[in-house]
Amino acid sequence: MKNLDILKKGYESFAKGDIATVLTTWHDDIVWEECPGMPMVEGDGKYVGHNAVVEKVLAKIPDYIDNFNIEISDFIDGGDKVAVVGYYTGTLKRTGKPFKAQATHAWTFKDGKVSHFFQAVDTATIING
């Protein structure tokens, strides 16, 4: 299976709430760089390993954002590096305001699994609605 196909499977599983399947596409020691400024991010937004990403990022999304969704506009296949361009949508609980914020994900693969994730997102749009 190509890295792009693995990544698409991960996004499809995330959309269904199937985090267990998402985790099968990642290395156990994945390095995850969440954009500072995201509502749930602590410190510099860098996390290592499945447990840290699930506990510090994924499990916290519903605490801050209602109806969170990722709308994908494009996948850019670079082999061991894949970029995903799109939007985050949802409603920030603190303000009650809906948002649609540009987001880009950069994924690095090693031996058929994700080893690194980097996110760039328009956090001002999320925070300000």
Backbone as JSON Lines, residues from 0, in Angstrom:
{"i":0,"aa":"M","n":[0.84,-1.18,0.0],"ca":[0.0,0.0,0.0],"c":[0.89,1.25,0.0]}
{"i":1,"aa":"K","n":[0.56,2.21,-0.86],"ca":[1.33,3.44,-0.93],"c":[1.08,4.31,0.3]}
{"i":2,"aa":"N","n":[2.07,5.14,0.62],"ca":[1.94,6.03,1.77],"c":[0.7,6.91,1.65]}
{"i":3,"aa":"L","n":[0.42,7.4,0.46],"ca":[-0.76,8.23,0.26],"c":[-2.03,7.46,0.61]}
{"i":4,"aa":"D","n":[-2.11,6.2,0.22],"ca":[-3.28,5.38,0.53],"c":[-3.4,5.13,2.03]}
{"i":5,"aa":"I","n":[-2.27,4.92,2.69],"ca":[-2.27,4.74,4.14],"c":[-2.81,5.99,4.82]}
{"i":6,"aa":"L","n":[-2.37,7.13,4.35],"ca":[-2.81,8.4,4.93],"c":[-4.3,8.63,4.7]}
{"i":7,"aa":"K","n":[-4.77,8.34,3.5],"ca":[-6.21,8.48,3.22],"c":[-7.03,7.58,4.14]}
{"i":8,"aa":"K","n":[-6.54,6.37,4.37],"ca":[-7.2,5.45,5.3],"c":[-7.26,6.07,6.7]}
{"i":9,"aa":"G","n":[-6.18,6.71,7.11],"ca":[-6.14,7.35,8.42],"c":[-7.16,8.48,8.54]}
{"i":10,"aa":"Y","n":[-7.27,9.31,7.53],"ca":[-8.25,10.41,7.56],"c":[-9.68,9.87,7.56]}
{"i":11,"aa":"E","n":[-9.94,8.84,6.76],"ca":[-11.28,8.24,6.73],"c":[-11.63,7.66,8.09]}
{"i":12,"aa":"S","n":[-10.67,7.01,8.73],"ca":[-10.91,6.42,10.05],"c":[-11.12,7.51,11.09]}
{"i":13,"aa":"F","n":[-10.34,8.59,11.03],"ca":[-10.51,9.71,11.96],"c":[-11.91,10.3,11.83]}
{"i":14,"aa":"A","n":[-12.37,10.48,10.61],"ca":[-13.71,11.05,10.37],"c":[-14.81,10.2,10.98]}
{"i":15,"aa":"K","n":[-14.58,8.88,11.06],"ca":[-15.55,7.96,11.65],"c":[-15.38,7.83,13.16]}
{"i":16,"aa":"G","n":[-14.34,8.47,13.72],"ca":[-14.07,8.33,15.14],"c":[-13.32,7.06,15.5]}
{"i":17,"aa":"D","n":[-12.77,6.38,14.5],"ca":[-12.06,5.11,14.69],"c":[-10.57,5.37,14.93]}
{"i":18,"aa":"I","n":[-10.26,5.83,16.12],"ca":[-8.88,6.2,16.46],"c":[-7.99,4.96,16.51]}
{"i":19,"aa":"A","n":[-8.53,3.82,16.89],"ca":[-7.72,2.59,16.94],"c":[-7.12,2.28,15.57]}
{"i":20,"aa":"T","n":[-7.9,2.45,14.5],"ca":[-7.37,2.22,13.16],"c":[-6.37,3.29,12.77]}
{"i":21,"aa":"V","n":[-6.64,4.54,13.14],"ca":[-5.68,5.63,12.87],"c":[-4.32,5.26,13.45]}
{"i":22,"aa":"L","n":[-4.31,4.79,14.69],"ca":[-3.04,4.48,15.37],"c":[-2.25,3.39,14.67]}
{"i":23,"aa":"T","n":[-2.92,2.5,13.96],"ca":[-2.2,1.43,13.24],"c":[-1.38,1.99,12.09]}
{"i":24,"aa":"T","n":[-1.65,3.23,11.67],"ca":[-0.9,3.84,10.56],"c":[0.3,4.64,11.06]}
{"i":25,"aa":"W","n":[0.46,4.73,12.37],"ca":[1.55,5.52,12.97],"c":[2.59,4.63,13.61]}
{"i":26,"aa":"H","n":[3.85,5.08,13.62],"ca":[4.88,4.45,14.44],"c":[4.53,4.69,15.91]}
{"i":27,"aa":"D","n":[4.93,3.77,16.77],"ca":[4.65,3.92,18.2],"c":[5.24,5.21,18.76]}
{"i":28,"aa":"D","n":[6.39,5.62,18.22],"ca":[7.07,6.82,18.73],"c":[6.91,8.02,17.79]}
{"i":29,"aa":"I","n":[5.74,8.13,17.17],"ca":[5.46,9.25,16.27],"c":[5.79,10.58,16.96]}
{"i":30,"aa":"V","n":[6.37,11.49,16.2],"ca":[6.61,12.86,16.69],"c":[5.5,13.72,16.08]}
{"i":31,"aa":"W","n":[4.75,14.38,16.95],"ca":[3.56,15.14,16.55],"c":[3.76,16.59,16.93]}
{"i":32,"aa":"E","n":[3.71,17.49,15.93],"ca":[3.88,18.92,16.19],"c":[2.58,19.65,15.88]}
{"i":33,"aa":"E","n":[1.83,19.89,16.94],"ca":[0.56,20.62,16.85],"c":[0.87,22.12,16.87]}
{"i":34,"aa":"C","n":[0.11,22.89,16.14],"ca":[0.36,24.32,16.01],"c":[0.1,25.05,17.33]}
{"i":35,"aa":"P","n":[1.11,25.72,17.9],"ca":[0.85,26.53,19.08],"c":[-0.23,27.56,18.74]}
{"i":36,"aa":"G","n":[-1.13,27.77,19.66],"ca":[-2.26,28.66,19.42],"c":[-3.55,27.89,19.26]}
{"i":37,"aa":"M","n":[-3.46,26.58,18.98],"ca":[-4.67,25.77,18.96],"c":[-5.21,25.72,20.39]}
{"i":38,"aa":"P","n":[-6.53,25.75,20.56],"ca":[-7.1,25.86,21.91],"c":[-6.65,24.79,22.9]}
{"i":39,"aa":"M","n":[-6.39,23.57,22.43],"ca":[-6.06,22.48,23.35],"c":[-4.56,22.27,23.56]}
{"i":40,"aa":"V","n":[-3.73,23.07,22.9],"ca":[-2.28,22.84,22.94],"c":[-1.66,23.39,24.23]}
{"i":41,"aa":"E","n":[-0.82,22.56,24.81],"ca":[-0.04,22.95,25.98],"c":[1.42,23.11,25.55]}
{"i":42,"aa":"G","n":[2.08,24.12,26.08],"ca":[3.5,24.31,25.8],"c":[3.76,24.55,24.33]}
{"i":43,"aa":"D","n":[4.79,23.87,23.82],"ca":[5.2,24.1,22.42],"c":[4.43,23.25,21.42]}
{"i":44,"aa":"G","n":[3.52,22.4,21.89],"ca":[2.69,21.6,21.0],"c":[3.36,20.37,20.43]}
{"i":45,"aa":"K","n":[4.52,20.01,20.97],"ca":[5.25,18.84,20.47],"c":[5.0,17.66,21.41]}
{"i":46,"aa":"Y","n":[4.56,16.55,20.82],"ca":[4.24,15.34,21.58],"c":[4.91,14.15,20.92]}
{"i":47,"aa":"V","n":[5.27,13.16,21.72],"ca":[5.92,11.97,21.19],"c":[5.17,10.73,21.66]}
{"i":48,"aa":"G","n":[4.78,9.89,20.72],"ca":[4.13,8.62,21.02],"c":[2.61,8.68,20.95]}
{"i":49,"aa":"H","n":[2.03,7.5,20.69],"ca":[0.58,7.37,20.58],"c":[-0.15,7.97,21.77]}
{"i":50,"aa":"N","n":[0.24,7.53,22.97],"ca":[-0.49,7.95,24.17],"c":[-0.49,9.45,24.34]}
{"i":51,"aa":"A","n":[0.64,10.09,24.12],"ca":[0.72,11.55,24.28],"c":[-0.19,12.25,23.28]}
{"i":52,"aa":"V","n":[-0.2,11.8,22.03],"ca":[-1.03,12.45,21.01],"c":[-2.52,12.25,21.33]}
{"i":53,"aa":"V","n":[-2.89,11.04,21.69],"ca":[-4.3,10.77,21.99],"c":[-4.74,11.56,23.22]}
{"i":54,"aa":"E","n":[-3.96,11.5,24.3],"ca":[-4.36,12.16,25.55],"c":[-4.27,13.68,25.48]}
{"i":55,"aa":"K","n":[-3.23,14.21,24.86],"ca":[-2.98,15.66,24.89],"c":[-3.62,16.41,23.72]}
{"i":56,"aa":"V","n":[-3.99,15.69,22.66],"ca":[-4.55,16.38,21.49],"c":[-5.93,15.81,21.15]}
{"i":57,"aa":"L","n":[-5.97,14.6,20.64],"ca":[-7.21,14.06,20.09],"c":[-8.35,14.0,21.11]}
{"i":58,"aa":"A","n":[-8.06,13.53,22.32],"ca":[-9.1,13.42,23.34],"c":[-9.59,14.78,23.82]}
{"i":59,"aa":"K","n":[-8.78,15.82,23.62],"ca":[-9.15,17.16,24.1],"c":[-9.95,17.98,23.09]}
{"i":60,"aa":"I","n":[-9.95,17.57,21.84],"ca":[-10.67,18.35,20.82],"c":[-12.13,18.59,21.23]}
{"i":61,"aa":"P","n":[-12.88,17.56,21.66],"ca":[-14.28,17.8,22.03],"c":[-14.47,18.72,23.25]}
{"i":62,"aa":"D","n":[-13.43,18.88,24.05],"ca":[-13.52,19.8,25.2],"c":[-13.53,21.25,24.75]}
{"i":63,"aa":"Y","n":[-12.99,21.51,23.57],"ca":[-12.83,22.88,23.09],"c":[-13.65,23.2,21.84]}
{"i":64,"aa":"I","n":[-13.92,22.17,21.03],"ca":[-14.55,22.4,19.73],"c":[-15.71,21.43,19.53]}
{"i":65,"aa":"D","n":[-16.87,21.97,19.17],"ca":[-18.02,21.15,18.79],"c":[-17.98,20.92,17.28]}
{"i":66,"aa":"N","n":[-18.42,19.73,16.87],"ca":[-18.56,19.38,15.45],"c":[-17.27,19.59,14.65]}
{"i":67,"aa":"F","n":[-16.14,19.24,15.26],"ca":[-14.86,19.38,14.56],"c":[-14.83,18.48,13.33]}
{"i":68,"aa":"N","n":[-14.35,19.05,12.23],"ca":[-14.26,18.3,10.98],"c":[-13.05,18.79,10.19]}
{"i":69,"aa":"I","n":[-12.49,17.9,9.39],"ca":[-11.41,18.26,8.48],"c":[-11.95,18.13,7.06]}
{"i":70,"aa":"E","n":[-11.97,19.24,6.34],"ca":[-12.37,19.24,4.93],"c":[-11.1,19.25,4.09]}
{"i":71,"aa":"I","n":[-10.84,18.16,3.4],"ca":[-9.6,18.04,2.62],"c":[-9.82,18.56,1.2]}
{"i":72,"aa":"S","n":[-8.96,19.49,0.8],"ca":[-9.0,20.03,-0.56],"c":[-8.05,19.28,-1.49]}
{"i":73,"aa":"D","n":[-6.89,18.85,-0.93],"ca":[-5.89,18.24,-1.79],"c":[-4.9,17.41,-0.99]}
{"i":74,"aa":"F","n":[-4.44,16.34,-1.6],"ca":[-3.32,15.54,-1.11],"c":[-2.16,15.77,-2.08]}
{"i":75,"aa":"I","n":[-0.98,16.0,-1.56],"ca":[0.2,16.19,-2.39],"c":[1.17,15.06,-2.06]}
{"i":76,"aa":"D","n":[1.32,14.14,-2.99],"ca":[2.09,12.92,-2.77],"c":[3.55,13.13,-3.12]}
{"i":77,"aa":"G","n":[4.39,13.07,-2.11],"ca":[5.83,13.19,-2.32],"c":[6.56,11.93,-1.89]}
{"i":78,"aa":"G","n":[5.87,10.79,-1.95],"ca":[6.5,9.53,-1.55],"c":[6.51,9.38,-0.04]}
{"i":79,"aa":"D","n":[7.69,9.56,0.57],"ca":[7.8,9.46,2.03],"c":[7.34,10.72,2.74]}
{"i":80,"aa":"K","n":[6.99,11.74,1.98],"ca":[6.43,12.98,2.54],"c":[5.14,13.26,1.8]}
{"i":81,"aa":"V","n":[4.07,13.45,2.57],"ca":[2.76,13.73,1.98],"c":[2.2,14.97,2.67]}
{"i":82,"aa":"A","n":[1.7,15.9,1.88],"ca":[1.06,17.1,2.42],"c":[-0.44,17.01,2.18]}
{"i":83,"aa":"V","n":[-1.19,17.54,3.14],"ca":[-2.64,17.59,3.03],"c":[-3.06,19.03,3.25]}
{"i":84,"aa":"V","n":[-3.85,19.55,2.33],"ca":[-4.3,20.94,2.39],"c":[-5.81,20.93,2.53]}
{"i":85,"aa":"G","n":[-6.31,21.78,3.41],"ca":[-7.76,21.86,3.57],"c":[-8.16,22.85,4.63]}
{"i":86,"aa":"Y","n":[-9.26,22.52,5.3],"ca":[-9.84,23.41,6.31],"c":[-10.27,22.62,7.53]}
{"i":87,"aa":"Y","n":[-10.18,23.25,8.69],"ca":[-10.82,22.76,9.9],"c":[-12.13,23.53,10.02]}
{"i":88,"aa":"T","n":[-13.19,22.83,10.37],"ca":[-14.46,23.49,10.64],"c":[-14.97,23.02,11.99]}
{"i":89,"aa":"G","n":[-15.81,23.83,12.59],"ca":[-16.39,23.49,13.87],"c":[-16.89,24.74,14.56]}
{"i":90,"aa":"T","n":[-17.2,24.59,15.84],"ca":[-17.64,25.72,16.65],"c":[-16.8,25.74,17.92]}
{"i":91,"aa":"L","n":[-16.14,26.86,18.18],"ca":[-15.35,26.99,19.39],"c":[-16.3,27.13,20.57]}
{"i":92,"aa":"K","n":[-16.22,26.21,21.52],"ca":[-17.16,26.2,22.65],"c":[-17.11,27.49,23.45]}
{"i":93,"aa":"R","n":[-15.92,28.02,23.66],"ca":[-15.75,29.22,24.5],"c":[-16.53,30.41,23.98]}
{"i":94,"aa":"T","n":[-16.62,30.55,22.67],"ca":[-17.29,31.7,22.07],"c":[-18.64,31.37,21.46]}
{"i":95,"aa":"G","n":[-18.84,30.09,21.13],"ca":[-20.05,29.7,20.43],"c":[-20.04,30.06,18.96]}
{"i":96,"aa":"K","n":[-18.89,30.53,18.47],"ca":[-18.79,30.96,17.07],"c":[-18.26,29.83,16.18]}
{"i":97,"aa":"P","n":[-18.91,29.64,15.03],"ca":[-18.39,28.67,14.07],"c":[-17.16,29.23,13.36]}
{"i":98,"aa":"F","n":[-16.34,28.32,12.85],"ca":[-15.14,28.75,12.12],"c":[-14.88,27.82,10.95]}
{"i":99,"aa":"K","n":[-14.13,28.35,9.99],"ca":[-13.56,27.58,8.88],"c":[-12.16,28.12,8.69]}
{"i":100,"aa":"A","n":[-11.17,27.35,9.13],"ca":[-9.78,27.81,9.16],"c":[-8.91,26.98,8.22]}
{"i":101,"aa":"Q","n":[-8.07,27.65,7.44],"ca":[-7.13,26.94,6.57],"c":[-6.18,26.11,7.42]}
{"i":102,"aa":"A","n":[-5.87,24.91,6.92],"ca":[-4.95,24.02,7.63],"c":[-4.13,23.22,6.62]}
{"i":103,"aa":"T","n":[-2.89,22.99,6.97],"ca":[-2.01,22.15,6.16],"c":[-1.31,21.17,7.09]}
{"i":104,"aa":"H","n":[-1.27,19.93,6.68],"ca":[-0.58,18.88,7.42],"c":[0.57,18.36,6.57]}
{"i":105,"aa":"A","n":[1.72,18.19,7.19],"ca":[2.87,17.58,6.54],"c":[3.18,16.28,7.27]}
{"i":106,"aa":"W","n":[3.14,15.19,6.57],"ca":[3.34,13.85,7.13],"c":[4.63,13.25,6.57]}
{"i":107,"aa":"T","n":[5.4,12.63,7.45],"ca":[6.61,11.92,7.04],"c":[6.43,10.44,7.35]}
{"i":108,"aa":"F","n":[6.76,9.6,6.39],"ca":[6.64,8.15,6.55],"c":[8.0,7.5,6.66]}
{"i":109,"aa":"K","n":[8.03,6.43,7.44],"ca":[9.22,5.59,7.56],"c":[8.72,4.15,7.63]}
{"i":110,"aa":"D","n":[9.2,3.32,6.72],"ca":[8.82,1.91,6.69],"c":[7.31,1.7,6.66]}
{"i":111,"aa":"G","n":[6.6,2.53,5.9],"ca":[5.17,2.33,5.7],"c":[4.27,2.84,6.81]}
{"i":112,"aa":"K","n":[4.83,3.59,7.76],"ca":[4.01,4.17,8.83],"c":[4.43,5.62,9.05]}
{"i":113,"aa":"V","n":[3.5,6.39,9.6],"ca":[3.79,7.8,9.87],"c":[4.77,7.9,11.03]}
{"i":114,"aa":"S","n":[5.86,8.64,10.8],"ca":[6.84,8.86,11.86],"c":[6.82,10.3,12.38]}
{"i":115,"aa":"H","n":[6.26,11.22,11.58],"ca":[6.25,12.63,11.98],"c":[5.04,13.34,11.39]}
{"i":116,"aa":"F","n":[4.44,14.21,12.19],"ca":[3.31,15.04,11.76],"c":[3.62,16.48,12.12]}
{"i":117,"aa":"F","n":[3.4,17.38,11.16],"ca":[3.57,18.82,11.39],"c":[2.32,19.52,10.89]}
{"i":118,"aa":"Q","n":[1.82,20.44,11.69],"ca":[0.58,21.14,11.35],"c":[0.82,22.63,11.25]}
{"i":119,"aa":"A","n":[0.24,23.25,10.25],"ca":[0.18,24.71,10.14],"c":[-1.29,25.07,9.96]}
{"i":120,"aa":"V","n":[-1.81,25.92,10.82],"ca":[-3.24,26.24,10.78],"c":[-3.47,27.7,11.15]}
{"i":121,"aa":"D","n":[-4.51,28.26,10.6],"ca":[-4.91,29.64,10.9],"c":[-5.61,29.65,12.26]}
{"i":122,"aa":"T","n":[-4.83,29.67,13.32],"ca":[-5.39,29.61,14.67],"c":[-6.2,30.85,15.02]}
{"i":123,"aa":"A","n":[-5.88,31.99,14.45],"ca":[-6.63,33.22,14.73],"c":[-8.09,33.06,14.31]}
{"i":124,"aa":"T","n":[-8.33,32.42,13.18],"ca":[-9.7,32.2,12.72],"c":[-10.44,31.28,13.68]}
{"i":125,"aa":"I","n":[-9.77,30.26,14.2],"ca":[-10.41,29.36,15.15],"c":[-10.76,30.1,16.43]}
{"i":126,"aa":"I","n":[-9.81,30.8,16.98],"ca":[-10.0,31.48,18.26],"c":[-11.0,32.62,18.17]}
{"i":127,"aa":"N","n":[-10.99,33.34,17.07],"ca":[-11.86,34.52,16.93],"c":[-13.18,34.25,16.21]}
{"i":128,"aa":"G","n":[-13.29,33.07,15.61],"ca":[-14.53,32.72,14.93],"c":[-14.78,33.37,13.66]}
